[in-house]
Amino acid sequence: MSIEESRLEQLFFLPGAAGDASLWQPVAARLSHRGPRELVTWPGFGGAPPDPTVGGLEDLAQRVLRRLTGPAILFAQSMGGIVALRVALSAPARVRALVLSVTSGGIDLTGLGAVDWRPEFARNNPDSPRWFLDARADLTSELQRIHLPTLLLWGDADPLSPPSIGQRLNALLPNAELAVIPGGTHDLVAERADEVLPHIERHLRRALTEPA
């Protein structure tokens, strides 16, 4: 890493429950920001070896926090969005901006039209940690404390996380903006990178000109 790069924000790309670190690769490879990139994996997810010290989403958040050696931008997919928000709540001074894609955000989804993905996920991923399937933490009352510039990316063809969830998070987070991509699915950032990239670039330009 060059001296110039060491002064830039770290870019952390957090996957969802599938643990697919490559999901963010089409975006990570083409962003103009020159900061160092890290595609994160989760212990016990997506074939990664389990870690006996990880027993909840807060443990994953602490793992990310330990990787932050300077100011960071967190990009997060689905479950990773809950982890990113926990990091932002724990150490807001160490995060410059958030980019959250199709996440539940750790809020109550009752009445928001989301399909319960857990039964099918459990069948298709029998080795995934049980604690994840049982997690029901609600961060709703805490989200108003997150004043970081936050971009919410949604597709309007995602039954697992419909735009109504993005709209709810947009109302709860004080400094958020919502972009809905027509036809976008739960793999929005990989399948529609061409369309989400301009939103991310614009968001980062705005976020990085605001006071840290």
C-alpha positions in Angstrom: 0.0 0.0 0.0 1.4 3.4 -0.9 1.6 6.3 1.6 -1.2 8.1 -0.4 -3.5 5.0 -0.2 -2.8 4.6 3.5 -4.4 8.0 4.1 -7.6 7.1 2.3 -10.7 5.5 3.8 -10.7 1.7 4.0 -13.5 0.2 1.9 -15.1 -2.9 3.6 -17.5 -5.0 1.6 -19.7 -7.1 3.9 -21.7 -10.1 2.4 -25.1 -11.4 3.4 -26.0 -14.7 5.0 -24.8 -16.6 1.9 -21.3 -15.5 2.8 -20.5 -14.7 -0.8 -17.7 -12.2 -0.6 -17.5 -12.0 -4.4 -21.0 -10.4 -4.6 -19.6 -6.9 -4.2 -16.7 -7.6 -6.6 -18.3 -5.9 -9.6 -18.7 -2.7 -7.6 -15.4 -2.9 -5.7 -13.4 -3.3 -8.8 -14.9 -0.3 -10.6 -15.2 2.3 -7.8 -13.1 5.4 -8.4 -12.2 5.7 -4.7 -8.6 4.6 -4.4 -8.7 3.4 -0.8 -7.7 -0.2 0.1 -10.5 -2.7 -0.3 -11.4 -5.8 1.8 -14.0 -8.3 0.8 -15.1 -9.7 4.2 -16.2 -13.3 4.9 -18.2 -14.5 7.8 -17.1 -17.5 9.9 -19.5 -20.5 9.4 -21.2 -18.9 6.4 -20.8 -19.8 2.7 -18.4 -22.6 3.5 -16.0 -20.5 5.6 -14.7 -22.3 8.7 -16.7 -21.6 11.9 -15.3 -19.7 14.8 -16.4 -20.8 18.2 -16.0 -17.2 19.5 -18.7 -16.0 17.1 -22.2 -16.5 18.4 -24.2 -13.6 17.2 -24.3 -10.5 15.0 -22.6 -8.4 17.6 -19.6 -10.7 17.4 -19.4 -10.2 13.7 -19.6 -6.4 14.2 -16.7 -6.7 16.7 -14.7 -8.6 14.1 -15.2 -5.8 11.6 -14.3 -3.2 14.2 -11.0 -4.9 14.9 -10.2 -4.6 11.2 -10.7 -0.8 11.1 -7.2 0.8 11.3 -8.5 4.2 10.1 -11.6 5.8 8.8 -13.7 3.4 6.8 -16.6 3.2 4.4 -18.8 0.1 4.9 -20.7 -1.5 2.0 -23.1 -4.2 3.2 -25.5 -6.7 1.6 -28.6 -8.1 3.3 -27.5 -9.5 6.7 -24.3 -7.5 6.4 -26.3 -4.4 6.7 -27.2 -5.2 10.3 -23.6 -5.8 11.1 -22.6 -2.4 9.5 -25.3 -0.6 11.5 -24.0 -2.2 14.7 -20.5 -1.0 13.8 -21.8 2.5 13.2 -23.6 2.5 16.5 -20.5 1.3 18.4 -17.9 3.5 16.7 -19.4 6.3 14.6 -16.1 8.3 14.6 -14.4 5.4 12.7 -16.9 5.2 9.8 -17.3 7.9 7.2 -20.2 6.5 5.2 -22.5 3.6 4.7 -23.8 1.9 1.6 -26.5 -0.7 2.5 -28.1 -3.0 -0.1 -31.4 -4.8 0.5 -30.9 -5.2 4.2 -33.5 -5.7 7.0 -31.4 -3.2 9.0 -32.4 -5.1 12.2 -35.9 -3.5 12.3 -39.3 -5.0 12.8 -40.5 -6.2 9.4 -44.1 -6.7 10.4 -46.4 -5.2 7.8 -43.6 -4.4 5.4 -44.4 -7.2 3.0 -41.1 -9.2 3.3 -41.2 -12.9 2.6 -39.9 -15.1 5.4 -36.7 -16.5 3.9 -35.5 -18.5 6.9 -37.2 -21.9 6.3 -35.8 -22.1 2.7 -32.4 -20.8 3.8 -32.2 -23.4 6.5 -33.0 -26.2 4.1 -30.5 -25.0 1.5 -27.8 -24.2 4.1 -28.0 -26.9 6.8 -24.5 -26.1 8.1 -25.1 -22.4 8.7 -25.0 -21.2 12.4 -28.3 -21.7 14.1 -28.0 -18.5 16.1 -28.3 -16.5 12.9 -31.7 -18.1 12.0 -32.9 -17.4 15.5 -31.7 -13.7 15.7 -34.5 -11.2 16.2 -32.7 -8.1 17.6 -34.5 -4.8 16.9 -32.4 -1.7 16.4 -35.3 0.6 15.5 -35.0 2.8 18.6 -31.2 3.2 18.0 -31.1 4.1 14.3 -31.8 7.8 14.9 -28.3 8.0 16.5 -26.6 7.2 13.2 -26.0 10.5 11.4 -23.5 9.1 8.9 -24.3 9.6 5.2 -26.1 6.4 4.2 -27.1 5.2 0.8 -29.9 2.6 0.7 -29.9 0.5 -2.4 -33.0 -1.5 -3.3 -34.6 -3.3 -6.2 -38.3 -3.3 -6.8 -38.3 -7.1 -7.7 -36.9 -8.4 -4.4 -39.5 -10.4 -2.4 -37.0 -10.9 0.5 -36.4 -7.3 1.1 -39.0 -5.2 -0.8 -38.6 -1.4 -1.2 -41.0 -0.8 1.8 -38.1 -1.8 4.0 -35.8 0.7 2.4 -38.4 3.4 2.8 -38.7 2.5 6.5 -35.0 2.7 7.0 -34.9 6.0 5.0 -37.4 7.4 7.5 -35.5 6.2 10.5 -31.9 7.2 9.5 -31.4 10.9 9.8 -28.9 11.2 6.9 -30.1 8.6 4.4 -31.1 8.6 0.8 -32.9 5.7 -1.0 -32.3 4.6 -4.6 -34.6 2.0 -6.0 -33.5 0.1 -9.2 -36.4 -1.1 -11.4 -36.3 -4.8 -11.8 -33.5 -5.2 -9.2 -33.4 -8.5 -7.1 -31.7 -9.5 -3.9 -28.4 -9.8 -5.8 -28.8 -6.2 -7.0 -25.2 -5.1 -6.5 -23.8 -8.0 -8.5 -26.4 -8.1 -11.2 -27.0 -4.4 -11.7 -23.6 -2.9 -11.0 -23.8 -0.6 -13.9 -26.9 1.0 -12.5 -25.9 1.1 -8.8 -22.4 2.5 -9.4 -23.5 6.1 -10.3 -25.6 6.2 -7.1 -22.6 5.1 -5.0 -20.1 7.4 -6.7 -22.5 10.4 -6.1 -23.1 9.3 -2.5 -19.4 9.1 -1.8 -18.6 12.4 -3.3 -21.2 14.0 -1.0 -20.3 12.0 2.1 -16.5 12.7 1.8 -17.0 16.4 1.5 -19.0 16.5 4.8 -17.1 17.1 8.0 -15.8 13.9 9.5 
